[in-house]
Amino acid sequence: MRVLLLCLLLSVPAFAARPVFDLYIKDKMFEPARLVIPANTKVRIMVHNQDDSPEEFESYDLNREKVIPANSKSAIFVGPLAPGEYPFFGEFSLETAQGILVAE
């Protein structure tokens, strides 16, 4: 039992230390449209949908697809990524919801 408790306590700081980046959906657009994250690091992107309709965060390069309900938020984990640019888009608003994740 002590070993299990020790493992749990040791894993909490590692999770808490993961960098978190905020990405907003407002007026069917991503903000910021260019999100810079550290390369070679696993990160959590909190997507905040401030619109009254759902939007889908999608990226072929990141292999991610997630519907974010209206007026809610959801976490998307990515990485570690090699330095480079990774486009993403809103499946429900293709003409306006475009962005790029930059790992540097």
CORJOHU-V870878 format. One record per helix or strand of 3 or more residues. SS is the DSSP state (@ for helix, = for strand). FROM is the first residue (numbers start at 0). LEN is the number of residues. If there is no record, write none. Layout:
BEGIN
ss: (SS | SS)
from: (FROM | FROM)
len: (LEN | LEN)
END
This chain:
BEGIN
ss: (@ | = | = | = | = | = | = | = | = | =)
from: (1 | 19 | 28 | 33 | 42 | 54 | 63 | 71 | 83 | 97)
len: (15 | 7 | 3 | 4 | 7 | 5 | 5 | 7 | 7 | 6)
END
